[in-house]
Amino acid sequence: MESQEENEMSFLEHLEELRWRIVKAVIAILVFAVVMWFFKEWLIQNLFIAMTKPDFVSFRFMCDYLNICIGEIPIKFQSNKVGSQFSYALLMSFVGGFIVAFPFVFYQLWAFVKPGLRANEKSVVNGITFFVTILFLLGVVFGYIVVAPLCIQFFGGFSLANEFENIWMIGSFMSLIISSVIFTGLLFLLPVIVYILTKIGILTPEFLRKYRKHSIVGVLILSALITPPDFISQVIVSIPIIILYEIGILISARVEKNRLKRERV
């Protein structure tokens, strides 16, 4: 009976710790979201609307180094729902707050999970907060600099006839950019996932090499889904994903090599 009460208290304390870590993570997101809110007009102009201008950093690079120059993207924006501008200003603030606070948020979740792992499991994911943060932020930057501008440029310049205008809803425009950024941020976590799965014995480098061609086809299909339907955009997006896959193979091979070395000792 006493043992059962101790287990129950331990479980309740566990839930209490989880609750406080979630509270800390939410507070961090809210703090950065409030900061974003006060700079919402600057952010909208310089991070979102700027993506429709030919002097946007991605388009300047394409023009200077790839000789692919674009003009002003013929897009107009409208808001036809009460409160939609306010709602998407909130969304932008919270997403921005989450991205900036991501290292702290992930650390809180990891600090909750880590004590429950065995010693060998902890060694598997040593330094995971640093690597997850770096890869996620690299993915966010790639999504913002490459994926989102390509989508905006293609769909903004596409028209069935001269009589048709591209008048986009604010929500549609912002959702396209935000989803591109978050999706690629998560996609860039592939090497960490490969490392963990190899460490626990689910993946092997031989498996990854065997299905390399299948993976490349899958990457091309994935690129076609998240980018405009033109070959150049798909290739630009596919290259870093394929590189990440190859890095995953190297990581998996190193993990396997170290495991075999330990078994021989």
Secondary structure, 3 states (H helix, E strand, C coil): CHHHHHHHHHHHHHHHHHHHHHHHHHHHHHHHHHHHHHCHHHHHHHHHHHHHCCCCHHHHHHHHHCCCCCCCCCEEEECCCCCHHHHHHHHHHHHHHHHHHHHHHHHHHHHHHHHHCCHHHHHHCCCHHHHHHHHHHHHHHHHHHHHHHHHHHHHHHCCCCCCCCEEEEHHHHHHHHHHHHHHHHHHCCHHHHHHHHHHCCCCCHHHHHHCHHHHHHHHHHHHHHHCCCCHHHHHHHHHHHHHHHHHHHHHHHHHHHHHHHHHHC
